[in-house]
Amino acid sequence: MGLNMTSNKYNIKVLKVGESEVPGPEVYWMESFNSWEKLSFHVLLAYNDDISFMINTGMPLDLTLRNNEMIKFAGERAIFKSIDTLDVLASAGFKPDDIDFIAFTPVQDYTTGRLDEFKTSRIFIYRDGWIKDIAAPEYRYFHNRDLFIPRKILSYIYGDGWKNVIFYDDGSELIPGIKAISVKCHHRSSIAFSINTRNGIYIFTDAAFKINNINRMRPIGIAEDIYECLDAYEKIKGIGKVIPAYDPAFDNFYI
């Protein structure tokens, strides 16, 4: 891709851009029925002196559709609360034009919600996940595509953003030191990103909501396939240290 990089090792910043509470069985399959679990929604910045790579862009400014669904699912306690991604980035010393590359795990409204603010960023999209979650879902009655991706963002991708899109396949090294592994489990577009840091390999994924999904080999309850979850946990544990996408324990994690 013509990148002039002196290092394929990255610093990492995990930035909180939203929060919610959900019933325990959403996080841990078939348990914790009388409890609630706090979730944090994160963007992850991987960067060095040459390049910056951001995973997820945060929630849309208008959460009406998402929160209507959350209220139907579990009541007012479950609504999503957003923290403005651009403000969070600014506090970390970054502007949208500073971000060279963007990717997602998975493609959802709460990961793609501010994509159209990043006019110069190249956009990595997992090809098979895009087809099955967005372009041509096999079982359409399970999908509200506006929840998977806001119409505004879909229009941006197929419009002004199209020139920046890079479709990739499972196992691709997206840039030196960052690899994408399809894990599915939560969604067809769910990815585990392997990131090379000075402290070893770290894995960022939504296949595990919290670290105890990994430590206890307990699938997420809102899985499309619990066996995919278990396979993913076995695979990614052997690659590096895992950062679950929604675990508040990793708020402001930094390497």
C-alpha positions in Angstrom: 0.0 0.0 0.0 3.0 2.2 -0.2 3.3 2.9 3.5 6.6 4.4 4.6 6.8 3.1 8.2 9.8 2.8 10.4 8.1 0.6 12.9 5.3 -2.0 12.9 4.8 -1.6 16.7 2.0 0.6 18.1 0.9 2.5 21.1 -2.7 1.8 22.1 -5.3 4.0 23.6 -8.7 2.6 24.5 -11.2 5.5 24.7 -14.7 5.3 26.2 -17.3 6.9 23.9 -20.5 5.5 25.4 -22.1 3.3 28.1 -25.1 1.2 28.9 -26.4 -1.4 31.3 -27.8 -4.7 30.1 -29.4 -7.7 31.7 -26.7 -10.2 32.8 -27.7 -13.0 30.3 -26.8 -10.7 27.4 -23.2 -10.8 28.5 -23.0 -14.3 30.0 -24.9 -17.0 28.2 -27.6 -18.6 30.3 -26.5 -17.1 33.6 -26.7 -13.9 35.8 -30.5 -13.7 35.2 -31.1 -11.4 38.2 -28.2 -9.0 37.6 -27.3 -6.2 35.3 -23.9 -5.7 33.6 -22.3 -2.3 32.9 -20.9 -1.9 29.4 -18.5 0.7 28.0 -18.4 1.4 24.3 -14.8 2.0 23.0 -12.8 3.2 20.1 -9.2 1.9 20.0 -6.4 4.0 18.7 -3.3 2.2 17.5 -0.5 4.7 16.5 3.2 5.4 16.2 5.3 8.1 14.7 4.2 7.1 11.2 0.6 6.2 11.2 -2.7 6.1 13.1 -5.3 3.4 13.0 -8.7 3.7 14.7 -11.1 0.8 15.4 -14.7 2.0 15.6 -15.9 5.6 15.3 -18.5 5.7 18.1 -22.3 6.3 18.3 -24.5 8.4 16.1 -25.6 11.7 17.5 -29.2 10.6 17.3 -29.8 7.5 19.4 -33.6 7.5 19.1 -33.9 4.4 17.0 -31.3 2.4 19.0 -32.8 3.4 22.4 -36.4 2.7 21.3 -35.2 -0.9 20.7 -33.3 -1.0 23.9 -36.4 0.1 25.9 -38.5 -2.6 24.2 -35.7 -5.1 25.0 -35.0 -4.3 28.7 -36.5 -1.0 29.7 -35.2 2.5 30.3 -32.2 1.2 32.3 -30.7 -0.3 29.1 -30.6 2.9 27.0 -27.3 3.8 25.3 -25.6 7.0 26.5 -23.1 8.6 24.1 -19.9 10.5 24.8 -19.0 12.6 21.7 -16.2 10.7 19.8 -14.7 13.9 18.4 -14.4 15.4 21.9 -12.8 12.2 23.2 -10.4 12.1 20.4 -9.4 15.7 20.9 -8.7 15.0 24.6 -6.3 12.3 23.4 -4.6 14.7 21.1 -6.2 13.6 17.7 -8.4 15.3 15.1 -10.4 13.4 12.5 -7.8 14.4 9.8 -5.1 12.8 11.9 -6.6 9.3 11.5 -5.1 7.5 8.6 -7.2 4.3 8.7 -10.5 3.1 10.3 -11.9 -0.3 10.8 -14.8 -1.8 12.7 -15.7 -4.6 15.0 -18.5 -5.2 14.2 -20.5 -3.0 11.7 -23.2 -1.6 13.9 -24.7 1.9 14.6 -22.6 2.2 17.7 -19.3 1.6 15.9 -19.9 3.5 12.6 -22.0 6.4 14.0 -19.4 9.2 13.3 -17.7 7.8 10.3 -18.7 10.6 8.0 -16.6 13.0 10.1 -13.4 11.3 9.0 -13.2 12.6 5.4 -9.6 11.7 4.7 -9.4 8.3 6.5 -9.1 5.1 4.5 -11.9 2.7 5.6 -11.3 -1.0 6.0 -14.4 -3.1 5.7 -14.5 -6.9 6.1 -15.9 -8.1 2.8 -17.9 -11.2 3.9 -19.3 -9.4 7.0 -20.4 -6.5 4.9 -22.3 -8.8 2.5 -24.0 -10.8 5.2 -24.8 -8.0 7.6 -25.4 -5.1 5.3 -25.5 -5.7 1.5 -27.4 -9.0 1.2 -28.3 -10.5 4.6 -29.5 -14.1 4.2 -32.2 -14.0 6.8 -33.5 -10.4 6.4 -36.3 -10.7 8.9 -33.7 -10.8 11.7 -32.2 -7.5 10.5 -33.1 -3.9 10.9 -30.3 -2.5 8.7 -30.8 1.0 10.2 -29.5 -0.5 13.5 -26.6 -2.2 11.8 -25.6 1.1 10.1 -27.4 4.5 10.1 -28.7 5.5 6.8 -26.6 8.6 6.9 -23.5 6.5 7.2 -24.5 4.0 4.6 -25.1 6.9 2.2 -21.6 8.3 3.0 -19.9 5.0 2.4 -21.6 4.5 -1.0 -21.2 8.2 -1.8 -18.3 10.5 -0.9 -16.6 7.9 1.2 -16.5 5.2 -1.5 -13.1 6.3 -2.8 -11.7 5.6 0.7 -13.1 2.1 1.1 -10.8 -0.9 1.2 -12.5 -4.3 1.3 -10.5 -7.1 2.9 -10.8 -10.8 3.6 -10.3 -12.9 6.7 -6.7 -13.1 7.9 -5.5 -10.0 6.1 -2.7 -7.9 7.4 -4.4 -4.5 7.0 -1.2 -2.5 7.7 2.1 -3.8 9.0 1.6 -5.0 12.5 -2.2 -5.0 12.4 -4.1 -8.1 11.3 -7.9 -8.8 11.1 -9.3 -12.2 12.0 -13.0 -13.1 11.4 -14.5 -14.4 14.6 -18.2 -13.9 13.9 -20.0 -15.0 17.2 -21.8 -11.7 17.8 -22.3 -10.6 14.2 -21.2 -11.8 10.7 -19.0 -8.7 10.6 -17.3 -9.3 14.0 -13.5 -9.1 13.9 -10.6 -9.7 16.2 -7.8 -7.2 15.5 -4.3 -8.4 16.3 -2.1 -5.4 17.1 1.6 -5.5 17.6 2.8 -3.4 20.5 6.1 -3.0 22.3 4.5 -5.1 25.1 3.5 -7.9 22.8 0.3 -8.7 20.8 -3.0 -7.4 21.9 -6.4 -8.5 20.5 -9.4 -6.2 20.3 -12.7 -7.9 19.6 -16.5 -7.8 20.3 -16.7 -11.6 20.4 -16.1 -11.1 24.1 -17.9 -8.3 25.9 -15.9 -8.7 29.1 -12.7 -10.5 30.1 -14.6 -13.1 32.0 -16.1 -14.3 28.7 -12.5 -15.3 27.9 -11.3 -16.4 31.3 -14.3 -18.5 32.1 -14.9 -19.6 28.5 -18.5 -18.4 28.8 -20.0 -17.2 25.5 -21.8 -13.9 25.2 -25.5 -14.4 25.6 -26.4 -12.2 22.6 -24.4 -14.5 20.2 -25.5 -15.5 16.8 -23.6 -18.7 17.4 -22.2 -19.7 20.8 -19.9 -22.3 19.3 -18.3 -19.6 17.2 -17.7 -17.7 20.4 -15.9 -20.6 22.0 -13.8 -21.2 18.9 -12.9 -17.6 18.8 -11.8 -17.5 22.5 -9.6 -20.5 22.0 -8.0 -19.0 18.9 -7.4 -15.5 20.2 -6.1 -16.6 23.6 -3.3 -18.3 21.7 -2.4 -15.1 19.8 -2.2 -12.4 22.5 -3.7 -10.5 25.4 -7.4 -9.8 24.8 -9.1 -6.4 25.2 -12.9 -7.1 25.1 -14.7 -4.3 23.2 -17.2 -3.4 26.0 -15.4 -4.1 29.3 -15.3 -1.0 31.6 -12.2 -2.4 33.1 -10.4 -1.2 29.9 -11.6 2.4 30.0 -8.6 4.6 29.2 -6.3 1.6 28.9 -3.0 2.7 27.5 0.2 1.1 26.2 
